Amino acid sequence: MTDAAADPLRAAADTMRAVRDRCVWSQRIDHRALVPYLVEEAAELIDAVEGGSRAELREELGDLLWQVLFHAEIASRDEAEPFGIDDVARGLTEKMVRRHPHVFGDAVARTPEEVLVHWNAAKAAEKSARTSVLDGVSPHMPALALAQKMLGKAAQARVPAPPVADGAEPVLADESALGDALLALVATARAQGWDAERALRERLRILEAEIRETEASSAT
């Protein structure tokens, strides 16, 4: 096994390989069965970022890295299309170099906005086969995160955004006030016996249909 002091990342990958070889539970699990653990580890990392100590942050980053190593090790043993952690790392490096031409090329970006222009242009070139701004948007995102993502996509497709609630601007002075307002809406839903998550997802399906309809109209 690789010397962890000399190459900690390679030692971690070797450790994962040994676990996959020798642990009965690890031998039987597949990508799909690992998903709940991935979600849990990502949530725990968010907790550490928002309120944990530096030690907790380091530990949770490690736990999330373990998930990446686990998936890569499973993938390396696929009979049809195997790939390993080196392939994952290589692909990531190539992508990040492409998306940062102002760092690794001759492009210039003096503001965050200009960086985003380069990023989006590179991403569009990579995803040229996509036919909708919604391609690649995961429906498994939490509803609020999905709503924020889809509103951005709606703006790209020039779909009018839903109106801001009356009086929102003077009341919502900051994110804390926004949190209060969102919690109040959830409390209202609970009092009425409504499912707030489902309500937002159903509204997002309407927005998705509007985006796709607008895209179809502009393509003809």
PyMOL commands that set and color helices and strands:
alter all, ss='L'
color gray80, all
select helices_A, chain A and resi 8-22+24-28+31-51+54-76+85-98+101-104+112-126+143-156+168-171+175-192+196-219
alter helices_A, ss='H'
color red, helices_A
deselect
rebuild
show_as cartoon
